[in-house]
Amino acid sequence: MVKKSLKKVALNGVLWSVVDKFAIQGGQLLIGIVLARLLMPEDFGLIGMLSIFLAISLSFVDSGMGSGLIQKKNATSLDFSTVFIFNFLVSVFFYFVLYFAAPFIAVFYETPQLVLLTRVLSLNIIINSLAIVQRSKLTIVIDFKTIAKVNLVSVFLGGLIAVYCAYIGFGVWSLVIQVMVSSLTSVIMFWLLGNWKPSIAFSKKSFKELFGFGSKLLLASVYSKLLTNIYNIVIGKAYSSTELGYYTRAKSFAEIASGTVGSVLQQVTYPLLASIQDNETRMVSVYKRVIGMTAFFIFPVMTLFALLADPLVKLVLTDKWIPIIGLLQLMCFARIVKPISFVNMNILNAIGRSDLFLKVDLSKLPIIILTLVITIPLGIKAMVIGHVCTSITSFFINAYMPGKLFGYGALNQLKDMVPVIISTFVMAFSVYISVYFLDNLYLKIILGVLVGSITYLFMSYVFKAEELKEIKQLLLKVRTKK
């Protein structure tokens, strides 16, 4: 692939991935707001109690083999069919595991309602297994346009039906219906729009090769999901479903911006970096530019979100959700470096070093467990503060191996981010001063966004930020095409 065509494909992939993720997150935000107004915090807490079981099961279903297909240079039809059969069989196995484990889960949380919820919601594991290969195949050719279509329709259809169900009094089952409808729609569309259909062919050789790569990612994924959702287990067990509902909503809203950028980067940079893994100089150059662009967007967005969390929650979610304000602000800062960590970890997978990916991930375990042990008795807010500390620490750990392999570690990355960090601090100070004496919630949000955007762009201009120049060039290209 020549340089020009690669850049064109990458740009097209980024644009469609951005449309996909931001449209989806925008839709999920609106749907989430409506559902939060219609449902009670404990409804979200009940689903949060089950999240770890579903997340870990889905990790075993994929087993990192979807990523293995993307990383493999010349994946064959036999490879795809092997992975598809494996995914389906494992999904059926885990469904029955959760089906029979449902009473024990209910006893653990002392919530009988979880028995039926677990058995119904676990069907989503089987449904999702039917589209893993189709999605991977589209990702390999960087066809994010098709993926965007599928995601948009499935998210909005599931969301709209969930809102209707919540309105007529379905309660927590509205959230279950949302997940099931979205997954079913996604599978049907991937099968209709994708140009691949599975066969019954299964190759032991193909399985060993792909699982050899994916097994490290599987362990890393299970470990990551366990640590990500362990807060749900602890809060659900030690506190209440209502407090867990506050925590899960705060986390969900904080991930709207951070998770969107992270998803775009993970979806686009992995196949892109994998396609140029044989040209280290060029790959590192792309890697550095992605890090810079990520910081340029995510730092000001998450900071502004934290500053305006109070009026946003009061105005949009109503007073019953006021307890999440402090948690949401802390979550924003916990998530501020997450997209950059995505890029740092992605480059390890792109060069086929899933073993290093696993080692880096496991090295964070002692710190996270120690933080949890210290903060659990102190309350949910203390746990989230601990999460902020571990997130920042994880950034340095995640950047260690890229620094060792490519000479671009945490210190070099932070050095390049200095203009962005200073611009963000100036923006934060300007917004805080501008809205501090205002009482009107609408005016706080409008003025905060305007002052924040203008201040940040002005500071970026003063620092002559390369990212600003690239955005200008991109806008000029889009205008020229029109």
Summary of the structure (lengths in Angstrom):
residues: 482
radius of gyration: 22.3
end to end distance: 26.5
largest distance: 68.1
contacts: 1666
relative contact order: 0.10
helix: 86%
strand: 0%
